[in-house]
């Protein structure tokens, strides 16, 4: 059964960008004139960054670390209130303010594209988190859409406000073929839940007393359910400028053997591991043996290139199954074990140059960069510390 959906609630890309209305980040070539927005309160020297300037009447801005390679840069920034007060309780999660409660996409890892007037402008992915309630930590990854090296580039960042959400209880969790919820699938095969106005209206009636006392109904942190929550606005009102000046470490090439992944044989080229990313190129000639995963189910919808929504068809499932869904299932993440015992996750790039996938007859080819994450946050590594590169427990390097 096709469900009724507001036109404004099905545009995942548009809704997500709208959600970033209070945060902007751009980059300009080093040496360009910088806006008068920044005051001349240069910070102390930080490894990996120079010419650091910040401006805020509300928060202290501390650049903790900048590192990267010739493809992308990763940085961490700490914000603390100048009056010494806490931002929120430890059991809150950070979210961007939103006005459309029906909007579907509420990712834990917020990642989006901030483009300038030219398509060659760099892309910045950001993640906000709380540290003991007293600090807001910004983890970001900077990637140039034209594969330019970040070293020497200048980053300008500003943010007005965020929201700290304290979950009280889960009030609705959808089930398969639920009339009050479904899944959107974008053209790249990524899915997320949407919830109908009817379920919100029902819940608003059921929890009218709590709502009158200031509680809200909203999607959960992972976006898979609806929660009753308290929400606190965090006014940050800061601006930051810095120039990338880190020194890159040499990459390392890992030789590989043929490996059986998802029941078929893959021929994987030597893997180039760099400080901020790695490159995987692998091919199988047994694509017909790869089955389409159980998700998505038939009550899902896709977002087409022109922004319209439609029910998922068998033809789309077949095409998408041979494309992005299979990649997401089999090679969406890699594991890197380091010499100090840590395990780092490498996720398929969705910023900047994202590689390509070719399907021809029974041949499926994956050629993509991967970015590193530790405890869910962007990170960099010393390639010399990498012991193994694996997928689903299967070691790829020889």
N, C-alpha and C positions, 0 to 999 in steps of 0.2 A: 504494500500500500504506500503510495507516495504521500509524504507529509507536507503540510503547509509550512513554509519558511519565509520570513521577511527577507526581502532582497538585500537589505543592509547587513544581515547576519551571516550571509554565506560567503562573503568575500574575505577569506582568511588573510590574504596578504594585506588587503586594505585595512582590515580590523587591527591587524598586528601593528602596522605602521602607525595607525591612529593612536594606539596604545602607548607609543613612544613620543607623544606630543610634548612631553616635558623634558625629554633628554635628547640632546643633539651632539653629534661628534663629526668633525670634518678634519681634513688634513690638507696642508698646503706645502709646496716645496720650501725647503729651508732657505731663509734669507728673504722671503716675501714679507711685506709689511703686515704686521699683526694688528688686529682691531684694538682701538683704544679701550675696549672692554676690560683689558687686563691692567692691573696696577703693577707698579714696579716693586713687588715684594718677592724677589727671587728666593727660591728655596735653597737649602744646602745641596751640595752635590749628591747625586744618586747614581749608583752604578747602572750604566745603560742609558742614561738620559742627561741632557744638558739644557741650558737656557730655560729653566723651569720657573714659571710664574703662575700664581694662583690668586683668586679674588673671591672673598666671601665675608659677609658680616655675621654669618651664622655658624659656620663650621671651619675647623682646621683641616687643611688638605695636605696629606703626607703621601708622597710617591715612594712606595716601598722598594720596587724592583722593576727593571725593564730588561728583557732578554729576547733573543730571537735568532733568525738566520736571514738568508737572502730572499726569503719568500714571505715571512710574516714576523710580527713582533707580538710579544705577550707582556702584559704589565699588571701590576697590582697597586691599588690606591686605597688609603685608609682615610675615612672621614670621622671626626669626633666633634661633638658640640663644644663651642667655645665657652659656654657657661658651665661645662662639666657634667651636664645632665645626660641620662641615658636616652637612647632612641626608643627602645621598646623592650618587652620581655623576651627572654630567650626562646620561648615557644611560639614566636611569630615567624612568618616568612614574608619576604619582600615581594611586592607586586607593584605594577604600574596602575595608577588610577584609571578607572574605566567607568563609562556612563551607560554602556549598553550591557545590561545584565544577561542578555540572551547570547552574547557573543561567545563563540566556542573556544577560541584558542587561549589557553592559560598555561603556558609552559613553565616548568621549573627553571629551565635554562633559557633565559631570554636572549634571543639572537636575531638580529635584523640588519638590514642594510641601510647605511646612512650615506647617501650619494650627494655629491655636489652638483654643479650645473653641467659638468662633463661626465660622461659615462666612464672615463678613465680614472675618476676620483677613487681613492681607497675606500675600503669597506671596514667598518668597525663592529665587532660583536661584543656585547657586554653582558655581564652577570653581576647582580647585586646580592649581597648576603649580609646577615648580621653576625657580629663577633661579640659574644657575651652581652648583647644588647647595648653595649656602649659605643660600638663602632659600626659603621657601614663600610663593607669591603667591596670595592669595585674591581672585578677581574675582567680584563678586556683582551681581545685579540684584534690586531690590525693586519689587514690583508689588502694588497693592492689588486684591483681588478685587472690591471694590465701587466701583472707579474713583476712589477717594479720592486726594487729592494727598499725596505722601509728606512734603512740607515740614512740619516741626513734629512728625512722628512720631518715636518712639524705637525704635531697633533694638537687640535683645539677641542676641548670638551666642556660641556656645561650641562647642568641638571637643576631643575627647579624643585620638583617634589616627587616623592614616592609614597607608597602606602605599606604599613606594617599590618599584616593580617594575622589575627589570633583565632585559630579554629576552636569552636566550642563543641560541635558534634556534627557528624555526617547525617544528613536528613534525606538524601535520595541517592541511590546508586542504580544506574540503568542495567537492564538485562537485555539479552538478545531479542531483537524485534520489538523493543519497547516503543509504545506509541508516543512516549514523552521524551524520547532521546534517540539519537542516531549518530552516525559518524560521517564526517566530511573526509574526502580523500582529495588531495590536491593533485595537480597534473604530474607531480614527481613521485606520487605514491605514498606520501606521508598522510597520516590520518589523525583526527582529533574529534572529540565528542561535541555535539551541540545539544542544547536542552530547549524544549519548546516553552512558549509563554504560558501554556496551560499548566505545566508542572510548577512553574514559578508562582502562578496565581493560586494554585492549590496550597503550596507551601506557605505563601504569604498569609493565607487565611488560617492555616493551622498554627502558625507561629506569630500571629498578629500581636500578642502581648509582648513577646521578646523584641519584635521589630519596633514597637512603640517605645521600648526602653533603649533603643539605639543599636540593636543588633542588625546584621545584614545577612541576606542570602546571596551566595556567590559560588562560582566554581571552586573546587578544591585546588590545592597547589599543583597536583598533577593533571587537573582538568577532567578527571574521570568520574567525578561525583559532584553533588551540590552540598555545601556545608552552611551551617549557621555560624557566624563569626563576628568578632569585633574588629573594627578597622580604625587605624590611627594614621593620620596624614603626617609624613615626615618632610618638613621644609628644609631643603639643603641649600638652594640658591648659591651655587658655587660655579666658578669657571676655572679652567686649568689649561695651561699651554706648556708643551715640552717638545724637545727635539730628540729623536732617536739617535743615540750615539754608542750603542752596545758593540762589543767585539764578538764576531761569530766564531764558534768552534768548528773544527773540521767535521764533515759528515763521515759516515762509515757505510760501506757496502757489504751486505750480507748475501752470500750465495745461497741458493735455494734448491730443493729437490721437488720432484713431482709429488703432490699430496692429494689424498682423497678427502674432499670436503662436501658434505651433504650428499654422499653416495656417488659422486662422480670424480673423475681425475682432472686435476688442474695443472697446467704448466705455468709456473710462476717465474718471472724474470728476477735477477738479483735485486734486492730491495735496498734503495738508497735511504738511509736514516740520517736526518739532519736535526739540529737542535730543537726546532719548532714544528717540524713536520716530517713525514716520510712519504714515499711514493710506492704504490703497489700496482703492478701490471700482471694480470693473470688471465689465462684463457682456458676454456674447456670446449671440447668438441662433442660433449654429451648433454647439451642443454635440454634435449627432449626428455631426459630422465629426471630433471629438476621439477618437482611438483610445486604448484602454487600454494602458499601457506593458507591456513584456515581463515585468516583475516585478509581482506575485509569480508563481511557477510553481505547478504543481498539487500539489506535495508539501509545500506550506506549510499552516500552521494559523492560525486566528484565535482571539483571546481575546474571548469574548462579555461582555456587560455583567454577567452573573452569575458571571464568573470561570472558566467552563468553557472547554475548548478543543475545536475541531472542525476537520475538514478544510475547506479553502476550496471553496466551491461556485461554480458558474457564476453563480448568482443574486447571491451576495455580490460576486463580481468585477464584475458589471455595476453594482450599486448603488455599490460602493466606487469603481469607475472613474469614475462620474459625480460622485463626491464627492471624498473626500480624496486618493485616488491622483492624480487629475488636477490637483488644486490643488498637491500636492507636486511634480508633474512640471513644471508650467507656471509657477506663481507661488510656489514655496516660498522663493525667494531673489530679491532685487533687488540691483542694483549702484548705488552712488552715487559718482560721480567728484567729487572736491573740487578747489578752486582751487589747492591746493598740489601737485596731481598724485597724491595718494593715492586709492586705491579702497577704499570701505567696503562691507561686505556687510550687507544688511538681510534678516533672516530672519523668516518668518511667526511671529507670537507664539504661544507655547504656555504662557504664564503669565498669570494674571489674566484679563481680558476678551480673548478670542481671536477675536472677530468671528463671522461666520456665513457659510454657503454655502447658496444656494437653487438647487434644480434644478426646473424646470417645463417639461415638454415638451422643446424644443430650447434652452431658455434656461438658462445657467449664470451665476450671480452670485456674485462673491467680494467680501467686505467684511471687511477684517481689518487690525489693527495689525501693524507690523513693528518688530523691535528691531535695533539696530546691533551689528556685530561687526568687530573688526580683529585680524588674525592669530588668529582663533578665539576672542577674548576679548571680553566685553561692553565697549562704549564709548559715548561720547556725541559729538556734533558741534555745530558752530555752523551752523545752517541757512543762514546767509548764504554759507557756503563751498561749498554744493552747486551743481555745474554741471549734471549730468545725472542722471536716474533711469532705469535701464534694466533689462530682463529678457531673458536670453539674447542679449545684444548689441543688442537693439532698444530705442531710446530712447523713453521714454513721454512725457516733458515736451516742450512745444513751444518 
